[in-house]
Amino acid sequence: MYKGIKDAINDIINDSEYTKEAYIYGFKVILLNFITILSALLISQVYLNHIWAGLFFLVFFIPLRTLIGGYHCKNAYTCIISFSIIFFITILLIHKINIYFMLDYMCIFFLAYILIIIFKQSLNKKCRVISLLYLMIVIFIWNQLLPNFQILIFSATFINLVLFSIKELSIKLHN
């Protein structure tokens, strides 16, 4: 079976316009993303006893992170470790924060976030439009969610905004 898979992959690589290095890079990216997602799901299962919380967080975190970018670690291993630590701290804070007290602040945060996305010139029009659609979806489903899931959406958005701000700040400091 392994030989068959190896031969199939070799045929694809040899018949392709892309180099072998491009395929190796793509495979590494897929594997590292899989490890990152798996770590979040394991953390949510171990500490919340609820794998769906991690999945829910990732559904809102990944598209926004992909879209607006933000700070990136120097290598993939640091990225996996950093994300796991940030996610773990987020999970711990969810248990410690009085969620109902935070709901008003979350609404204010989302409004501020909308303004930042609309007026941020470094984002192209497509990113701004999709970010606004993201926030409209969040606003639409907000009242149908349990407070624990509201805090997960807030956390995913907040972490993205912090990473985006760190990147913007580092660009300004280097110029």
Buried (B, 14 or more C-beta within 10 A) or exposed (E): EEEEEEEEEEEEBEEEEEEEEEBEEEEEEEEBBEBBBEBBBEBBBEBBEEBEBBBBBBEBBBBBBEBBBBBEEEEBEEBBEBBBEBBBEBBEEBEEEEBEEBBEEBBEBBEEBBEBBEEBEEBEEEBBEBBEEBBEEBEEEBEEBEBBBBBBBBBBBBBBBEBBEEBBEEEEEEE
